[in-house]
Amino acid sequence: MGSFGTMNAKTVVETIVYGLVFILLFWGGTNKFGKKKEFNEDYASLEVMKSIRGIAAIGVMLHHVSQEFAFQEAKALSPFVNAGAYFVAVFFFCSGYGLIKSLDTKKDYLKGFIRKRIVKSIVLPFYVNVLIYGLFMLLVRMPFTKTQWVTNLVGVTMMNEYAWFPIVLSLLYLVFFLCFRFIKNRPVCFGIIFVFIVALGIGTCINGHFAWWAGPNNWWMTEEGYMSAKWWMHEKVFWFSGEWWVNSAPAFLAGLIFANYEDKIVPFIKKKYAVKFFVLLLITLALNSLSDFGQARFGYWTEYNMNGPEIANKIKTYFCQIPLFFVLGFTVIIFLMKYHTINPVTKFFGKYSLHTYLMNLMAIMSFRFLEIPDTPFYNAKFYLLFYCGAVILVSTLLGIVELKITDFAQRSLFEKRQKVVYSTAPRFMDDDDLRKIMKESQLQEKAAEEKKAEKAEKPAEKAEPKKDEPKKDAKPAEVKKAPSGNNKKKSKNKKSK
């Protein structure tokens, strides 16, 4: 490929990024391909799921970077430009899978579900992110109107245009709860969730990428119409203003179904795995071609065809993508049965996946100055590599900070504080204290059980008689009888004589 001296900015960034991705996929890999009847039995473990989410999080960040003007102009990282939906599908599948497994293994899982799993775990992090971005927008003096500030802070419009995933996920979680709380027939629940996902997709297609309905026909196609449009008429302002909100959501349903029928699916796949996985892979590739055909033939960005929004074409494109993102999750999880990778990098990004993703836009905005021609970095040999690396690094650091803030907010608002009175002064015991006490109690119980086990293992020792105690076989010593009253009198008489 040549030395760095003969490379341009595009070649440099692609050489480094693709090389690191290759290392990431093989570092810590566990391979069972070529080994008949051998499988990774931990293919769906928490650690593996966290690792696959970490890979998806890195993929989403590279997807966002590849869509920036500098990378589009250089045609750098082009494989990531349209790959965002594939990575997001991994998140949706893992979420659906985890819900069914938790429902089947945790007692009273649906009790307090809305409070713990939706409000605490999804809605609160979303609003923490809104507040952080609000402060950032103040610092960079973003020219928002008063109404826009209010709607952004309330969450009706998007303060952070990348923060759509928590909104969709919370709606899917809510439908899951309502279905499984009040309906016992699981296939019916799956059918309702499927209808809901399709309805979201159709609604998004009708909504379009911006408020096409708010002005004259094709108002966005003229410079005058675009410049005079109000702030809420532009792209990525309202909820569901883009196909990326919904096109990968069928993977959520796939995760639910796979988890529910895992005991039947896995044994079936293990018999003649190579043949069945090969067939599944061919089906996935065919469905990917159908998705590509739909986007090329009909398309989502139909507003720019000078024929109005062309909603029908959007809907056709959406239906061409539904099968792909439903099957994709099955393909990934069945692939993991033979190969998966777990390393410190994937585990790290798996832990911070949501927060690095949410903070990605702030990092990108902070380094867009590199695209200005007058800057010394512009068009330098390493400027795309620096741009990409800086965005990922800053997204990671900001994600860690956001997670810390979110954890603090969750502890403050949702964890109960129990009052414990001591002889000196009262103090409050939070959940960390409770965990320590429970851990100490468990250790004490374990030590007690070990002592009991040691005593049970030792043979019973015969008790030796004590020196002072008479032996069982020995005859009891004769006890002298005390003289009776008559004998006492006789002895007295003898003395008197």
C-alpha positions as CSV (number, residue, x, y, z in Angstrom):
1,M,0.0,0.0,0.0
2,G,3.0,2.2,0.3
3,S,4.5,4.4,3.0
4,F,2.7,7.3,4.7
5,G,4.8,9.7,2.7
6,T,3.0,8.7,-0.5
7,M,-0.5,8.5,1.0
8,N,-3.2,11.2,0.9
9,A,-5.5,12.0,3.9
10,K,-8.2,9.5,2.8
11,T,-5.7,6.6,2.5
12,V,-4.1,7.4,5.8
13,V,-7.4,7.4,7.8
14,E,-8.7,4.3,6.1
15,T,-5.5,2.4,6.6
16,I,-5.5,3.1,10.3
17,V,-9.2,2.8,11.0
18,Y,-9.7,-0.4,9.0
19,G,-6.6,-1.9,10.6
20,L,-7.8,-1.1,14.1
21,V,-11.3,-2.5,13.3
22,F,-9.7,-5.7,12.0
23,I,-7.6,-6.1,15.3
24,L,-10.7,-5.3,17.3
25,L,-12.7,-8.1,15.7
26,F,-10.0,-10.8,16.2
27,W,-8.5,-9.7,19.5
28,G,-9.9,-12.1,22.2
29,G,-11.8,-14.1,19.6
30,T,-13.2,-17.5,20.4
31,N,-13.5,-19.6,17.2
32,K,-15.5,-22.8,16.8
33,F,-15.7,-22.8,13.0
34,G,-14.3,-26.0,11.6
35,K,-14.9,-27.8,14.8
36,K,-17.9,-30.1,14.3
37,K,-20.4,-30.2,17.2
38,E,-18.5,-27.5,19.2
39,F,-20.2,-24.2,19.9
40,N,-19.7,-21.2,22.1
41,E,-22.3,-22.0,24.8
42,D,-21.9,-18.4,26.1
43,Y,-23.0,-16.9,22.8
44,A,-25.8,-14.9,24.5
45,S,-24.1,-14.3,27.9
46,L,-24.1,-10.8,29.4
47,E,-20.4,-10.4,28.7
48,V,-20.8,-11.4,25.0
49,M,-23.8,-9.1,24.6
50,K,-21.9,-6.2,26.2
51,S,-19.0,-6.9,23.8
52,I,-21.2,-6.9,20.7
53,R,-22.8,-3.7,21.8
54,G,-19.3,-2.2,22.2
55,I,-18.5,-3.0,18.6
56,A,-21.8,-1.5,17.5
57,A,-21.1,1.7,19.5
58,I,-17.8,2.1,17.7
59,G,-19.5,1.5,14.4
60,V,-22.2,4.1,15.1
61,M,-19.5,6.7,15.9
62,L,-17.6,5.9,12.7
63,H,-20.9,6.1,10.8
64,H,-21.6,9.6,12.1
65,V,-18.0,10.7,11.3
66,S,-18.2,9.3,7.8
67,Q,-21.2,11.5,7.1
68,E,-19.4,14.8,7.9
69,F,-18.6,17.1,4.9
70,A,-14.8,16.5,5.0
71,F,-15.2,12.7,4.8
72,Q,-17.9,12.9,2.2
73,E,-15.8,15.2,0.0
74,A,-12.8,12.8,0.3
75,K,-15.0,9.7,0.1
76,A,-13.3,8.4,3.1
77,L,-14.8,5.6,5.3
78,S,-17.5,5.2,2.7
79,P,-18.5,1.6,3.9
80,F,-19.8,3.3,7.2
81,V,-21.9,5.9,5.5
82,N,-25.0,3.8,5.2
83,A,-24.1,1.2,7.9
84,G,-25.7,3.0,10.9
85,A,-28.9,1.1,10.8
86,Y,-27.0,-2.3,10.9
87,F,-25.2,-1.2,14.1
88,V,-28.4,0.2,15.7
89,A,-30.2,-3.1,14.9
90,V,-27.7,-4.9,17.2
91,F,-28.8,-2.6,20.1
92,F,-32.5,-3.2,19.3
93,F,-32.0,-7.0,19.2
94,C,-30.0,-7.1,22.4
95,S,-32.7,-5.1,24.1
96,G,-35.5,-7.4,23.0
97,Y,-33.6,-10.5,23.9
98,G,-32.8,-9.2,27.4
99,L,-36.4,-8.3,28.1
100,I,-37.7,-11.8,27.5
101,K,-34.9,-13.4,29.4
102,S,-35.4,-11.1,32.4
103,L,-39.2,-11.7,32.3
104,D,-38.6,-15.5,32.4
105,T,-35.9,-15.5,35.1
106,K,-36.7,-12.6,37.5
107,K,-39.6,-12.8,39.8
108,D,-42.2,-10.0,39.5
109,Y,-40.1,-8.5,36.7
110,L,-43.0,-6.4,35.4
111,K,-43.6,-4.9,38.9
112,G,-42.4,-1.4,38.8
113,F,-41.2,-1.9,35.2
114,I,-42.2,1.6,34.0
115,R,-40.5,3.3,36.9
116,K,-37.3,1.2,36.8
117,R,-36.8,0.1,33.2
118,I,-38.3,3.1,31.4
119,V,-38.2,6.2,33.5
120,K,-35.0,5.5,35.4
121,S,-33.0,3.7,32.7
122,I,-34.1,5.5,29.5
123,V,-36.1,8.7,30.1
124,L,-33.8,10.1,32.9
125,P,-30.6,9.6,30.8
126,F,-32.3,11.3,27.9
127,Y,-33.1,14.4,29.9
128,V,-29.7,14.4,31.5
129,N,-28.3,14.5,28.0
130,V,-30.8,17.3,27.0
131,L,-29.5,19.5,29.9
132,I,-25.8,18.8,29.1
133,Y,-26.5,19.8,25.4
134,G,-28.4,22.8,26.6
135,L,-25.4,24.1,28.5
136,F,-23.2,23.3,25.4
137,M,-25.5,25.2,23.1
138,L,-25.4,28.2,25.5
139,L,-21.6,28.1,25.5
140,V,-21.4,28.1,21.7
141,R,-24.2,30.7,21.5
142,M,-26.5,28.6,19.3
143,P,-29.1,31.1,17.9
144,F,-32.2,29.3,19.3
145,T,-35.5,31.2,19.8
146,K,-37.2,31.3,23.2
147,T,-39.8,28.8,21.9
148,Q,-37.1,26.5,20.6
149,W,-35.3,26.6,23.9
150,V,-38.5,25.6,25.7
151,T,-39.5,22.8,23.3
152,N,-35.9,21.5,23.2
153,L,-35.7,21.3,27.0
154,V,-39.1,19.7,27.3
155,G,-38.0,17.2,24.7
156,V,-40.8,17.8,22.1
157,T,-38.1,18.9,19.7
158,M,-34.5,17.6,19.5
159,M,-31.8,19.4,21.4
160,N,-29.5,16.6,20.3
161,E,-30.5,15.2,17.0
162,Y,-28.7,11.9,17.7
163,A,-30.8,11.3,20.9
164,W,-33.7,9.7,19.0
165,F,-32.8,6.1,20.1
166,P,-33.9,6.5,23.7
167,I,-37.2,7.9,22.6
168,V,-37.9,4.9,20.3
169,L,-36.7,2.4,22.8
170,S,-38.9,3.8,25.6
171,L,-41.9,3.5,23.3
172,L,-41.0,-0.1,22.5
173,Y,-40.5,-0.9,26.2
174,L,-43.9,0.6,27.0
175,V,-45.7,-1.5,24.4
176,F,-43.8,-4.6,25.6
177,F,-45.0,-3.9,29.2
178,L,-48.6,-3.3,28.2
179,C,-48.7,-6.5,26.1
180,F,-47.0,-8.8,28.5
181,R,-48.7,-7.3,31.6
182,F,-52.3,-7.8,30.3
183,I,-52.0,-10.5,27.6
184,K,-50.9,-14.0,28.5
185,N,-50.7,-15.3,24.9
186,R,-47.1,-14.4,23.8
187,P,-47.7,-14.9,20.0
188,V,-50.5,-12.3,20.3
189,C,-48.1,-10.0,22.1
190,F,-45.5,-10.4,19.3
191,G,-48.2,-9.6,16.7
192,I,-49.2,-6.4,18.5
193,I,-45.6,-5.3,18.8
194,F,-45.1,-6.0,15.1
195,V,-48.1,-3.9,14.2
196,F,-46.9,-1.1,16.4
197,I,-43.4,-1.1,14.8
198,V,-44.9,-1.0,11.3
199,A,-47.3,1.8,12.4
200,L,-44.3,3.8,13.6
201,G,-42.6,3.3,10.3
202,I,-45.6,4.4,8.2
203,G,-46.0,7.4,10.5
204,T,-42.4,8.4,10.0
205,C,-42.7,8.1,6.2
206,I,-45.8,10.4,6.4
207,N,-43.9,12.8,8.6
208,G,-40.9,13.1,6.3
209,H,-37.6,14.7,7.0
210,F,-39.1,18.1,7.7
211,A,-42.4,20.0,7.8
212,W,-43.1,19.7,4.1
213,W,-46.8,20.4,4.9
214,A,-46.1,23.8,6.5
215,G,-45.7,25.9,3.3
216,P,-46.4,26.0,-0.4
217,N,-45.6,23.0,-2.6
218,N,-41.9,22.3,-2.7
219,W,-41.1,25.4,-0.6
220,W,-37.8,23.8,0.4
221,M,-36.6,23.6,-3.2
222,T,-36.1,27.4,-3.5
223,E,-33.5,29.4,-1.7
224,E,-36.1,32.0,-0.7
225,G,-38.5,29.4,0.7
226,Y,-35.8,27.6,2.6
227,M,-34.2,30.8,4.1
228,S,-37.6,32.2,5.1
229,A,-38.8,29.0,6.7
230,K,-39.3,29.0,10.5
231,W,-36.9,27.0,12.7
232,W,-39.4,24.2,13.3
233,M,-39.8,23.6,9.6
234,H,-36.3,22.3,9.0
235,E,-34.7,18.9,9.2
236,K,-34.3,16.8,12.3
237,V,-36.3,19.1,14.6
238,F,-39.4,17.0,15.5
239,W,-39.6,13.4,16.6
240,F,-39.5,10.7,13.8
241,S,-38.1,13.1,11.2
242,G,-36.1,10.5,9.4
243,E,-36.2,6.8,8.5
244,W,-33.3,6.1,10.8
245,W,-35.8,6.4,13.7
246,V,-37.6,3.2,12.7
247,N,-36.0,1.2,9.9
248,S,-33.9,-1.0,12.3
249,A,-36.7,-1.4,14.9
250,P,-37.8,-4.8,13.6
251,A,-34.6,-6.2,15.2
252,F,-36.2,-5.5,18.6
253,L,-39.1,-7.9,17.8
254,A,-36.5,-10.5,16.5
255,G,-34.7,-10.3,19.9
256,L,-38.0,-11.0,21.7
257,I,-38.9,-13.9,19.5
258,F,-35.4,-15.5,19.5
259,A,-35.3,-15.3,23.4
260,N,-38.8,-16.8,23.7
261,Y,-38.1,-19.8,21.3
262,E,-34.4,-20.1,22.0
263,D,-34.7,-23.6,23.5
264,K,-36.2,-24.8,20.2
265,I,-34.2,-22.7,17.7
266,V,-30.7,-23.4,19.0
267,P,-31.0,-27.3,19.0
268,F,-32.4,-27.0,15.5
269,I,-29.6,-24.8,14.2
270,K,-26.9,-27.0,15.9
271,K,-27.9,-30.0,13.7
272,K,-26.1,-29.4,10.4
273,Y,-25.1,-25.9,11.5
274,A,-22.9,-25.2,8.5
275,V,-25.7,-25.8,6.0
276,K,-28.3,-23.9,8.0
277,F,-26.1,-21.0,8.7
278,F,-25.0,-20.8,5.0
279,V,-28.7,-20.7,4.0
280,L,-29.5,-18.1,6.6
281,L,-26.5,-16.0,5.3
282,L,-27.8,-16.2,1.7
283,I,-31.2,-15.2,2.8
284,T,-29.7,-12.2,4.7
285,L,-27.7,-11.1,1.7
286,A,-30.8,-11.5,-0.6
287,L,-32.8,-9.3,1.8
288,N,-30.0,-6.8,1.9
289,S,-30.2,-6.6,-1.9
290,L,-34.0,-6.0,-1.5
291,S,-33.2,-3.2,0.9
292,D,-30.7,-1.6,-1.6
293,F,-33.2,-2.0,-4.4
294,G,-36.0,-0.3,-2.4
295,Q,-33.7,2.7,-1.5
296,A,-32.5,3.0,-5.2
297,R,-35.9,2.5,-6.8
298,F,-38.1,4.4,-4.4
299,G,-36.0,6.1,-1.8
300,Y,-36.6,7.9,1.5
301,W,-35.4,11.4,0.4
302,T,-38.2,11.8,-2.1
303,E,-38.8,15.4,-1.1
304,Y,-36.1,16.5,-3.5
305,N,-37.7,15.0,-6.6
306,M,-39.8,18.1,-7.1
307,N,-43.0,16.1,-6.6
308,G,-43.9,16.9,-3.1
309,P,-43.1,14.5,-0.2
310,E,-44.0,11.3,-2.3
311,I,-45.1,9.4,0.8
312,A,-46.0,6.3,-1.1
313,N,-42.4,5.8,-2.3
314,K,-41.1,6.2,1.3
315,I,-43.5,3.5,2.5
316,K,-42.4,1.1,-0.2
317,T,-38.8,1.6,0.7
318,Y,-39.6,1.0,4.4
319,F,-41.3,-2.3,3.6
320,C,-38.3,-3.3,1.5
321,Q,-36.2,-2.9,4.7
322,I,-38.4,-4.6,7.3
323,P,-37.4,-8.2,6.3
324,L,-33.7,-7.4,6.4
325,F,-33.6,-5.9,9.9
326,F,-35.8,-8.7,11.3
327,V,-33.6,-11.5,10.0
328,L,-30.3,-9.6,10.6
329,G,-30.5,-10.2,14.4
330,F,-30.9,-13.9,14.0
331,T,-27.9,-14.0,11.7
332,V,-25.7,-12.2,14.1
333,I,-26.7,-14.3,17.2
334,I,-26.3,-17.6,15.3
335,F,-22.9,-16.4,14.0
336,L,-21.9,-15.8,17.7
337,M,-22.6,-19.5,18.4
338,K,-19.4,-20.2,16.5
339,Y,-17.4,-17.0,16.8
340,H,-17.3,-14.1,19.2
341,T,-14.7,-11.7,20.5
342,I,-14.3,-10.3,24.0
343,N,-11.5,-7.9,24.8
344,P,-11.0,-4.9,27.1
345,V,-11.9,-2.4,24.3
346,T,-15.2,-4.0,23.3
347,K,-16.1,-4.5,27.0
348,F,-15.3,-0.8,27.8
349,F,-17.4,0.6,24.9
350,G,-20.1,-1.9,25.8
351,K,-20.4,-0.4,29.2
352,Y,-20.5,3.2,27.9
353,S,-22.2,2.4,24.6
354,L,-25.4,4.6,25.1
355,H,-23.5,7.5,26.5
356,T,-20.7,7.6,23.9
357,Y,-23.3,7.5,21.3
358,L,-25.4,10.3,22.8
359,M,-22.3,12.6,23.3
360,N,-21.0,11.9,19.8
361,L,-22.7,15.0,18.2
362,M,-21.1,17.3,20.7
363,A,-17.6,15.9,19.9
364,I,-18.3,16.3,16.2
365,M,-19.5,19.9,16.5
366,S,-16.4,20.7,18.6
367,F,-14.1,19.6,15.7
368,R,-15.9,20.9,12.7
369,F,-13.5,23.8,12.5
370,L,-11.1,21.4,10.9
371,E,-13.3,21.6,7.7
372,I,-12.7,25.3,7.3
373,P,-10.1,25.9,4.5
374,D,-8.3,28.7,6.3
375,T,-7.2,26.5,9.2
376,P,-3.7,25.0,9.2
377,F,-5.1,21.5,9.6
378,Y,-7.3,21.7,6.5
379,N,-6.3,19.1,3.8
380,A,-3.2,18.1,5.7
381,K,-2.1,14.5,5.3
382,F,-3.3,13.5,8.7
383,Y,-6.2,15.8,9.2
384,L,-8.9,13.3,8.6
385,L,-7.2,10.8,10.9
386,F,-6.9,13.5,13.6
387,Y,-10.5,14.5,13.0
388,C,-11.8,10.9,13.4
389,G,-9.5,10.1,16.3
390,A,-10.3,13.3,18.2
391,V,-14.1,12.7,17.8
392,I,-14.0,9.2,19.1
393,L,-11.7,10.1,22.0
394,V,-13.8,13.1,23.1
395,S,-17.0,11.2,22.6
396,T,-15.7,8.6,24.9
397,L,-14.5,11.0,27.6
398,L,-17.8,12.9,27.4
399,G,-19.7,9.6,27.6
400,I,-17.9,8.7,30.8
401,V,-18.7,12.1,32.4
402,E,-22.4,11.8,31.3
403,L,-22.6,8.3,32.8
404,K,-21.3,9.6,36.1
405,I,-23.8,12.4,36.1
406,T,-26.6,10.0,35.2
407,D,-25.7,7.6,37.9
408,F,-25.7,10.4,40.5
409,A,-29.2,11.5,39.3
410,Q,-30.5,7.9,39.4
411,R,-29.2,7.4,42.9
412,S,-30.6,10.7,44.1
413,L,-34.1,10.2,42.6
414,F,-34.7,6.5,42.7
415,E,-32.7,4.8,45.4
416,K,-34.4,4.6,48.8
417,R,-32.5,6.0,51.7
418,Q,-33.2,4.2,55.0
419,K,-32.6,5.8,58.4
420,V,-30.3,3.9,60.7
421,V,-30.1,5.1,64.3
422,Y,-26.9,4.6,66.3
423,S,-26.1,5.4,69.9
424,T,-24.4,8.6,69.0
425,A,-26.2,10.3,66.1
426,P,-28.4,9.3,63.2
427,R,-27.1,8.8,59.7
428,F,-28.7,7.7,56.5
429,M,-27.8,4.4,54.9
430,D,-28.0,4.3,51.1
431,D,-28.0,1.4,48.8
432,D,-24.2,1.1,48.8
433,D,-24.2,0.7,52.5
434,L,-26.9,-1.9,52.2
435,R,-24.9,-3.8,49.6
436,K,-21.8,-3.8,52.0
437,I,-23.9,-5.1,54.9
438,M,-25.5,-7.8,52.7
439,K,-22.1,-8.8,51.4
440,E,-20.7,-9.0,55.0
441,S,-23.7,-11.1,56.1
442,Q,-23.3,-13.4,53.1
443,L,-19.6,-13.9,54.0
444,Q,-20.4,-14.6,57.6
445,E,-23.1,-17.2,56.5
446,K,-20.6,-18.8,54.1
447,A,-18.0,-19.0,56.9
448,A,-20.5,-20.6,59.3
449,E,-21.5,-23.1,56.6
450,E,-17.9,-24.0,56.0
451,K,-17.3,-24.6,59.7
452,K,-20.4,-26.9,59.8
453,A,-19.1,-28.8,56.8
454,E,-15.7,-29.3,58.5
455,K,-17.3,-30.6,61.6
456,A,-19.4,-33.0,59.6
457,E,-16.4,-34.3,57.8
458,K,-14.4,-35.1,61.0
459,P,-15.1,-38.5,62.5
460,A,-16.8,-38.4,65.8
461,E,-14.2,-38.8,68.6
462,K,-15.0,-41.1,71.5
463,A,-15.4,-39.2,74.7
464,E,-12.9,-40.3,77.3
465,P,-14.1,-40.5,80.9
466,K,-12.8,-37.8,83.2
467,K,-10.6,-38.7,86.1
468,D,-13.1,-37.7,88.7
469,E,-15.9,-39.7,87.1
470,P,-16.3,-43.4,87.9
471,K,-15.8,-45.8,85.1
472,K,-19.0,-47.4,83.7
473,D,-17.7,-51.0,84.4
474,A,-16.3,-50.3,87.9
475,K,-18.4,-51.2,90.9
476,P,-19.6,-48.4,92.9
477,A,-17.8,-47.7,96.1
478,E,-19.6,-48.9,99.3
479,V,-21.1,-46.1,101.1
480,K,-21.1,-46.2,104.9
481,K,-24.5,-45.9,106.3
482,A,-25.1,-43.2,108.8
483,P,-26.0,-44.5,112.2
484,S,-29.6,-44.6,113.1
485,G,-31.1,-42.8,116.0
486,N,-31.0,-45.9,118.3
487,N,-27.4,-46.5,117.6
488,K,-26.7,-42.9,118.5
489,K,-28.4,-43.4,121.9
490,K,-26.4,-46.5,122.6
491,S,-23.1,-44.8,121.9
492,K,-24.0,-42.0,124.3
493,N,-24.9,-44.5,127.1
494,K,-21.5,-46.2,126.7
495,K,-19.8,-42.9,127.0
496,S,-21.7,-42.1,130.2
497,K,-20.8,-45.4,131.8
